[in-house]
Each structure stands twice: as structure tokens, then as C-alpha cells.
Amino acid sequence: MSQLLSYDREHVWHPYAPMPPTAEPLLVRSARGVRLELDDGRRPIDAMSSWWAAIHGYGHPVLDAALHTQAGAMSHVMFGGLTHEPAIELARRLVELSPAGLEHVFFADSGSVSVEVALKMAIQHQRGRGHPGRTRFATLRGGYHGDTFGAMSVCDPVNGMHTMFADVLPSQVFLPRPPAGLDADITAWSAEADAALVAASGELAAIIVEPVLQGAGGMHVYPPAALAWLRRRADELGLLLIADEIATGFGRTGEMFAMDHACIAPDILCVGKALTGGYLTLGAVLCRPHVAAGIAESESGVLMHGPTFMANPLACAVAMASLDILAASDWRSDIARIGAGLATGLAPATRLDHVVDVRTLGAVGVIQVDRGVDVGLAAKIALEHGVWVRPFRDLIYTMPPYVCRDEDIATICTALVAAAGGMA
Ligand SMILES: *Cc1c(COP(=O)(O)O)cnc(C)c1O
């Protein structure tokens, strides 16, 4: 065991980590239901759902069976010139699940790659429509869209983890972050955003946003009215609207997609993370027929993308099974129940002097403190309470699996409040 960890320490890179590392990761042996099973025998609840992904918990018999059955048929074949039922049936489910009009599906390897594909789609569409100068993107400050170069360029320019790449990234147009809260007044925000949009509109291909909840950029909840406003202005200015629902999709915020809070449909939709129930990496980009038509009119006529492992059958089969579990479940009441439990359980944190905000949206709960969180200490305190969390910046937060019972949610809340208390 310690041999494994010492090899890890010397050779294996972890996310956003130095080499050699300064912190020791926990060795996970297995995972079942809502719990990780650590090498030392502890079994913490995974309050992070492995970064928004494991919505049905670990080792789900239906997901396991889908994976085994598909492995028996074929694990992978190339997607150029070939097709298969897992991809076709998953595409059918995604088209049926998403707002009317999103009819075409491009499968990508991950969330970040799906964002790259969406950006390409928008640029090629504009070229096809006779606007080769429309190559830039407008986005909200405080956003996060992934770690590849195109995606990085639309992440928050200041707080984003990517300021050091500023000189090599394409320069995008940053709109102010909408005010906090579902019901906030957007008058002042929209006036400011409008000025920036109009000034750059001739160069813009699209607006890309995380609907209603900005995730890794700061767990910021903003009014659906702001999204509806962006939808309207995109149409008026000849821009496409790209919704990045990689974190928020599949029920997490209380609606199937966060954009459903605003009753809008984008021109292009990116999904990922929970798509496979947290089993395998897969993203998908859906678009409306007019986007595809524009691309068909561009000089190449084809969408210039095609990853080696496009539409991997294992990933598609398990994604299909995950969407079936979701469809068969009463996810709306599960999310409402978890949301209520989080609101009640996290409320005691508001009494801590250094806590500046406690907020929830759907099955997401956030404690924001007035300082940078000591990630190692916060995780250690939570672990002592039987919970795995991974805070960032000034945020201690949870997006638990949908299968958490009320007592699991209570345990998570106790752990988060204790971790917040330990930051004083
Ligand atoms: C996680 C995330 C991405 C990137 O997805 P990866 O699978 O990590 O590449 C993009 N956008 C949003 C909103 C995300 O939360």
C-alpha cells in the first residue's frame, strides 16, 4: 500500500497539483453506493459525486450490467464510416431529453472537448453564413468551461486558473457576471452587458454560458432572467447561444437542464460529467438544424472534428443506462428532498463569523467563507465526520449523488459545517 502511494508521489500527476506533490492523496480501493472505500478501511460519503458525475452512486447494478453486456459485444470501433446501436440510441435519448429543436448530436471524449467542438461549430456556422470575421466569443465573467485552449479562453480571465496562458489564448469578450440570486434585478447588469455585446458584435460568433449556475468558476447562482435576456440579444445580434450544461445537466439544479429554469433553448448544447453516471468519460454536443446548415455552407462543408474514440460504445451504452435510470426515477422529488436537506443542514454555518454566504440550488449546497480555504485541513475535518469533500478557493460545497438518503445528507451537512468552522 505505502509502496503504491510512494510511486504515486514520485510519478503520478494529479489535477492542478505540483510535481513532486505537496499533499498526499487518499488511496481508494473501491466504491459502493454513495461511499468511497479507502485502503485503510474508512468509508466516507462522496459529497462531490466524483465532480458532479456519479449521480446514481457507485457500483450501480444496472450500469455495471450495461457495461458488461456492451463489452461482450464490442468495446470500441472507429466512428468514421461505421456506426452502432449504442451511439444511435443514446443520440435518440439526448434529442428527446433536450429542448425541442436540438436535433443533431456530436459525441466528444470529455466536457472540454465538447466545448472545443461547440466553439468550432459556431465559427464554421458563421463562415458558412458569410461572416468569416465572426470568430470571437462573448461569455460571462466567473465562468468555467474546461482546460483545453479554446475552453480556457472563455474561462474567467482573472479568477480562472489560466491567467498565465493569457498571451497565447484567443482574446474573448467578457460580460459582467450577473447579480447573485435567482430573483435579482438584472436591469443594471443587462445595460452593462449590452454595451459590451454591441461594441463587439461584428466580431462575435456566439455567446457561451453556464446556465443559471456557474460551477468551478465560483458556484455562483444567477437569475434565469439573465439567461433569457442573453437568448434574446443573441438572436437580435445574429449570434449563436451555446449552453454549457456539463455540470448542471441531468437534473442537478432541479430541472432537467439549468436552462429550463429560463424556459429557453440554446443553438448549441454541451453535456458531459453525469452523462455516463460517472462511469466513463463522454461528452456530447447537440445543435439545431440551422447550425448544421450553416456549417454545410462553409468552404469545407463538414464539421472539422473527429476524435479517435468518438462515440465509444462502452461509454454510450452506460450513458444510455444512466439516462434510463434517471427517467425511471422520481429525480425531481429526490433533488427537492436533497435540496431541502442541504438548506436545513447547512443553515448553522450562517452563524459562523467568517462565513459570508450559504446557498443552495437543486442538489447543490455551498458555504462561502471570507478567506481561502485550507483544502487539506477542510478535507481532513470532513473526513473525520465521514465525508469526502474537495473545496476550492473560498468555497466548501457539495453536489451529492441523487441516491443519498436523508441521513446521508445530514451527515454531509454536519461535515461541511464542521469544515467551515475549522477555517476560523
Ligand atoms: C467540468 C466542466 C467542463 C470540462 O469538462 P471535462 O470533462 O473536465 O473536460 C466544462 N464546462 C463545465 C461547466 C464544467 O463543469
The ligand as a Tripos MOL2 file, in Angstrom:
@<TRIPOS>MOLECULE
LIG
   15    15     1     0     0
SMALL
NO_CHARGES

@<TRIPOS>ATOM
      1 C1        -16.1440   20.1250  -15.8270 C.3       1 LIG1
      2 C2        -16.6300   21.1520  -16.7740 C.ar      1 LIG1
      3 C3        -16.0930   21.2530  -18.0770 C.ar      1 LIG1
      4 C4        -14.9410   20.3840  -18.5480 C.3       1 LIG1
      5 O1        -15.2740   19.0450  -18.5930 O.3       1 LIG1
      6 P1        -14.0920   17.9350  -18.5740 P.3       1 LIG1
      7 O2        -14.8070   16.6410  -18.7520 O.co2     1 LIG1
      8 O3        -13.4270   18.0700  -17.2370 O.co2     1 LIG1
      9 O4        -13.1820   18.2500  -19.6950 O.co2     1 LIG1
     10 C5        -16.6200   22.2040  -18.9120 C.ar      1 LIG1
     11 N1        -17.6340   23.0170  -18.5250 N.ar      1 LIG1
     12 C6        -18.1730   22.9380  -17.3010 C.ar      1 LIG1
     13 C7        -19.3030   23.8420  -16.9230 C.3       1 LIG1
     14 C8        -17.6940   22.0120  -16.3860 C.ar      1 LIG1
     15 O5        -18.2100   21.9600  -15.1410 O.3       1 LIG1
@<TRIPOS>BOND
     1     1     2 1
     2     2     3 ar
     3     2    14 ar
     4     3     4 1
     5     3    10 ar
     6     4     5 1
     7     5     6 1
     8     6     7 2
     9     6     8 1
    10     6     9 1
    11    10    11 ar
    12    11    12 ar
    13    12    13 1
    14    12    14 ar
    15    14    15 1
@<TRIPOS>SUBSTRUCTURE
     1 LIG1         1 GROUP 0 **** ****
